[in-house]
Amino acid sequence: MTDYDFDLFVIGAGSGGVRAARVAAMSGAKVAVAEEYRVGGTCVVRGCIPKKFMVYASEVSSQLRTAAGYGWSIGDAGFEWTKFLQEKDVEIARLSGVYVTNLQKAGASLLHGRAQILDAHTVEVLAKEGSDDAGIYTARKILVATGGRPVRPNFPGAELGITSDEAFHLSTLPKSVLVVGGGYIAVEFAGIFNGLGVETTLLYRGANILRGFDDDVRMHLADELEKRGIKVVLGCSHRSIEMLDDGRLLSTLSNDLTFETSAVMFATGREPYTQGLGLEQAGVSLNDKGAVAVDAFSRTNIDSIWAVGDVTDRINLTPVAIREGAAFAQTEFYDNPTTFDHDMVASAVFSQPPVGSVGMSEAQARQAYGKVDIYRSVFRPMKATFYGGQERCLVKLVVKQDDERIVGVHVVGPDSPEIIQMAAIALKMGVTKPQWDSTCAVHPTLAEELVTMREKYAPSEMGT
């Protein structure tokens, strides 16, 4: 039997790679993890976690306005961007350290450097400055968990813009910003900047934001963003960006519209991070999107190489990467063949207001099943009615007509990410509308609207 340096070599210390490494190491396997940047990956270092902190910070401005409506006199309030950044960086460093500690406790070796695959069982590590981890290592199994990276568009002056990676480390908060993109990252950062007092414009080339989400959700959120002061510009894209003498950026769009802003941020998608990994020379197949092609067990076409997380471009969510990593380790190191079921995975958009969604959109359900019933309600949340706020919530159920199984739940409004987690459990278990309706409401809450809708939405009855 061939003697290898490690039983498992993981490339990438993000959520999926770390979970796979820990579970494998606790089986007694000899495991190494190579990370070129910081342990924790996109989610911990420059994604979900720091972005959520920024959302919390930006929500305070609207909370102050709400407080005034409820009789509070708080006085002058100000926001210090540099102080927030310092506190954010301290917390991210702590969380990254927790990941390191957990790897070490499990018995895995952490190598600081960029890893490249030389062949089916060999990896070279190019160590970071100050690290002595450089070398060539052999492994019985190799797991690629390198995640994704922001896509920067290609047009004159695009280099003058930033991506979400740089947005977490801006030395000063811009006075105005043009956020380019219509996905969850774009709408989240538009809300963040707007809430922090930045004059914010959201630019998207498509007909509406949040492509892939339910159309009612998309229209409702776009309206709510504009109510909060975000200018939403649709159906056009950049032609060029120029820097003006005062340092501001002049954006010229495809329809000849122009914007002068302090900053331009691109949130135009992410791509699997496969460049320079040596996948091609190892014979690993990529799909037409440049992602590592894998089967249900996260196996590539090379017997000794697997991949999990965003680099496979299945469902690009941190909890999914974690489950894929754990399933891989169970299969390969515990003789317990395990796959992760990618059906009915809930998602949240931490926009303002936030979105929670699980299952099919109305359009997807009609394409799959033909006849569906829609239950839909738009209303002012109780908190807003007290002081005359104009924000609206949306709740929507998509139901198969033949067996009354609920195949989609969509919520836009306060706490919708918390609400959708519970809805996901029910949908995963195959809940029907009568079973759903038998649940007694919790009053007074936004979520009670979900279990009190009895009348079908009229456009559905007319087949439109």
N, C-alpha and C positions, 0 to 999 in steps of 0.2 A: 504493500500500500504506500502511495506517495506521501511523504512527510511535508506538511505545509506549515508556514509560520502561524497562520490563523485558520480556524474553522470558518469564520465569517469576517469579511472585510466590508464595512459599510462606507460608502462615499456620500457624505453629507450628514451633518448633525442637526437637522431640523426635526420637527415633531415625528415624522414617519420613520426616519433613520434611527433616531434615538430610541423610540419604542421598540423597534425590531432588534436593535443591539442589546437593549436591557433584557428583553424577554429571552433572547438567544443565550446571552451570557449567564443568566440564572439557571439555564439547563446544564451548566458546566462547560459549555463550549468556550473556546478561546476566541475572543472577539476584538476587533480593532475598528475604530471610527475615525475617519479623516475629515477635517473641516477647514476650509480655506479662509473663512471669515470669522464669525463668532458662533459659538454653540447656541442653539435655539432656533436657527433658521429664520426664514421670512416672518413667520407668525410672531415669534417672540421679539426679534430684533428690529424689524422694519415692516411690520404688517399688522396683523390683528390686534396685538396687545398695545403697542404704542398708539395705534390709530384709535383704539377705544378710549384710551386716556385723553386723546385730543378731542374726541366726541364729547366726553364728560366735561372737559374744560369749556368747550364752545356752547354747550347747552345752558351754562349758567346765565348767559345774557337773557335768554328767553325766560328762565326761571325767575330772574329779577323782575321782569315785566309782569309775570304772573303774580309774584309776591305783592307788587303794588296793587294789583287788582283785588287782592285779598286783604288789603288794609295795612300792609307793611310799609314803613318808611325807612329805607335802608341807608339813604344818603349816597354820597359819591362813591362809585365803585370803579375800579380800574383793573386792567389785566396786564401782567408782566410776562411777556413771552419768554425772556431769558430765564426767569425764575422757574417757569413751567418746564422748559427744556431741561434744566438742571435736575429737577425732581424726577422727570420722566426718565432721564438717562441713568439716574441712580437705581430706579426700580427695574429698568431693563437689565442693568448689570447684575442685580440681585437674582432675577429670574434666570438669566443665562448661567449664573453660578449654580443655581439649583439643578439645572440640566447636567452640568459637569459633575456635580456631586452624585447625582443619581446614576450616571454612567459608571463612575468610579466604585460606588457601593455595589453595583451589579457585577463588577469585576472586568469591565471592558477597558481597553486601552484607548486613550484619546491621542490622536496624532494631529498636530497643528500644521496644516499645509494643504496645498492643492494636489488631489490625487488624479492620476491618469491610468487608464487600463492599458496594459501592454499586450496581454493576451487573456485567454479564458480563465487563467488562474493567477495572473501576475499584475500587481499594481505598483506604480512608482509614485512616491510622495515628494513633491517639491516643497520643502519646508518654508514657513514664514520666517521673516527676520527674527532672530532671537530664539528660534526653535532648532533642536537637534534631531528632529523626527524625519529628516530626509532619508530616503533609501528606497530600495526595491523590496517588496513584500509579496509573499505567495499566500494564497487562500483557497480553501476547498470551495467556498461559495463567495460570490461578490454580489452585494446589493447596492444598486444605484438609487439614491434618494436626494438628488440635488435640487429639486424644486423647480421654480420658474423665475424669470427675470422680466422686468418691464420692457415693453416694446417702445422704441422711440421712432416716430415717423421720419420719412426722408423727403424733405423739401427745403428750399433755400431758407436758411436761418433757423432750422429746427434745433440746432445745437444750442441756441440761446434759451431754450425752455428747460424745465426740470422734469423729473419723473417723481413718482411717489417715494422712491428711495431717498432723494435729496430733500423732499418736503419735510421729512422728520428732523432735519438738521439745519434748517434755514437760520442764518445768523440774526436776521431781523424779519419781522412779520411784514409782508408787503401791504401797501395801502390798497391795491387793487390787483385782481388776479383773473386770468382767463383759464378756466379748467376745461381741458379738451378730452372728450370721451363721454360715453353714455352708460357705461357699466357701473357696477357697484362701487368700485374704487372712486370713480369720478363723482358720483352723486354724494358719496360720503365726504370726500374732501371739499366739495362745494359747500356742504352744510357746515363743515368745520370752519372754513375760512369765513363764511358769512356770519356764523355765530361769534367769531372772534373780532368782528367789526371790519372785515375786509370787504371792499366792494367787489362782488363776485358775479362772474358771468360763466355759464355752463354752455359749452359749444359741442354739438354732436352732429355728425354727418347724416345720421338716420332720421326716420320720421318721428321717432319718440325714444325716450331713454329706456334703460333696462331691457334690452332685447333678450328674449327668451322667457321673460316673466309674463304673467297674465296681462292682457291688454288693459283691463280695468285698473289693475295696479299701476301700470305704466302711466296712464292718463291721470289718475288720481294723484300720484306722487309729483308729476310735473306741475300740476296746478298748485299743490301745496308748497313746492319749492318756490314758486313765483310769489305766493302769498307772503313768504318769509323774506322776500327781497332779493332772491336770486334771479338774475335775468337768464332765461333759457332760450338759446338760439339753436334751432334745428334745421336739418336739411342742407347744411353746407360745411365746408372744411377749409383748412388753411391753404393759402397759395404761397405765402411767405411771411417771415418775421424779420423785422429790421430793428436795430437799436438806435434810438433817437439820441440827440446830444445830451439830454438830461438824464439818460440812463433808462428811460422807459422803453417799453417794447411796443412796436407798431405791428399789429397783426392784420394782414390783408387776406380776406376770405375769398372763396371761389365765386361768390356772388357780388364781389367788389365792396362788400361791407368792411369797414375797418374798426379796430379797437386799439386804444392805447391803454396799456396796463403796466403795473410795476413788475408783474411776473406772468409767465405762461407755464402751466403745469400740464404735462401729457399723462393721461390715464387711458391710453388707447389699446389696452390689452397687455397680456403677459404671454410669454412663450416658454416652452420647456428648456431648461438650462442643460443643454447637451454638448455645447461647443467645447472642444478641446479635451473631452473626457476619454478619447480613444475608443469610442464605441464602434466606429466603423472598422478600425483595424482589428478589433476583436470579433467582428462579424455580427454584431448586434443589429437587428433590424429596427428602423424607425418607421413610423407611419407617415401619412401624407401631410401631417401637421408638424412633423419634426419631433414628435414625442416618441419615447421608447415603447415599442409595441410589446404588449404582454397578454397573457391569458388570464383566466379567472383566478389563478393561483399566483399571479404577478410574475410568472416565468417569462423570460425572453426566449428567443429561438436558440440561444446558447445554453446548454444544460446547466452550466455553473453560474449563470448570471440572472439576477432578478431585478425588478425595479418597482418602487412604490411612490405614491404621492403625486405632486403636480407634474413631475417629469414624465409621467405616463398620460397626463391630460385626460383622465377619466372624469372624476368630480373633484375639482380643485378646491377642497376645503380641508382645513387642518384636522378635524375629527376623522375625516375619511382617510387621510394619510396615516393617522395613528392606527386606525382599525386595519388598514391594509398591511402595515408593518407588523402588527401583532399576529395577524392571520398567517403571514409569511413565516414568522418564527415558530408558531404552533405547528405548521405543516412540516417545516424542515428540521426542527430541533426537538420536537416532542412526539413525533410520529402520530400527529393528530391533524389529518388533512382538513384545512379550514379555508373557506373563501369569505369575502365580505360581500354582502348583498347591497348593491348600489341602488336598489329601488326604494322609493319613499324616503329619501334623505332630505331632511328639512334644511332650509337656509335662511339666513337673516341678512338684511342690508341695514347698516347702522346709519342710514340717512336721517334727515330731520324733516318729517317724522320717519320713524323706522318701518321696515317691511319685514314680515315673516311669511314664509311660503313653504308648503310641502305638497308634493304630488303634482298633478297635471294642471296646466292652464286650461281655460275653457276651450281654446282653439285646439290644443293637443288632445283633449278628451273627445271632442267632436270628430277629429280625424281618426282616432282609435276606435271609438265606440258608436259613432253616428248620433244616436239620440241621447242627450243628457239633460238634466234639470239643473237650473242655476238658482241659488238662493243668495241674495245680495242686499246689503244695507249700507247706506252712507248717512252719517249722523255726526253731530257735534258731541265731543266727549263731555261728560258732566263737569269736569274741572274747568273747561273753557266757557260753559254757559254762564257760570257765576259772574265772570267779569266781562262778558261780551266778546270773547275771543271768536275768531272766524274759522279756525282750523276744523277740518273734518276728518273723520275716521272712515275706513272702508273695511268691511268684512264680507267674505264671499266663500260659498261652498259650491263645488262642482260634483254632481252626483250622477252616476250611471243610471239610466232610466230603467233598464230591465231588472236589475237586482237591487237597486237603491244603495249600492255601495258608494261611499264617499271617496272620490279619487283625487280631490284637490281642495286645499284650504289656503286662503290668502287673506292676510290682515295687514292693513296700513294704519298705524296709529301708535300711541304710547304703549310701551311694553310689549309690542307685537313679537319681538324675538323670544321673550319669555313665554308668551302664550303659545307660539307655534311649536315649542318643544313638546308640550303636552298633547297637542293635536297630532303630532307625528307618531306618537305611541299608538293612538287609536287607529290612524290610517294604516300603520304597519300591521296591525292586527286584523285589518279588513272590516272596519266598522261600517255599519249601514246607517242611513239617515234615521230610521225609526229608533235604532239603538242610541244614536247621537241625541235625538230629541228626548229620550227618556232620562237624560241627565238633568238634574235640577240646577238651575242657574245660581251663581253666586252674585248677590246684589248688595250694593250697586258697583258694578265693574264694567269695563269695556268688553271683557271676554264673554259676559253673559249673552251678548247679542248673538254669538255663534250658536248657542243652543236654544234660542227662542225664535229663530226665523222659521216660519211655517209656510209662507206664501212664495210660490215660485216666481222668479223674476220674469216680468212680462215679455221682454224681447226673446227669451228662450222659448216661450209658448208659441210665438209667431214664427219660430224657426229662423230667427235672424241673430 
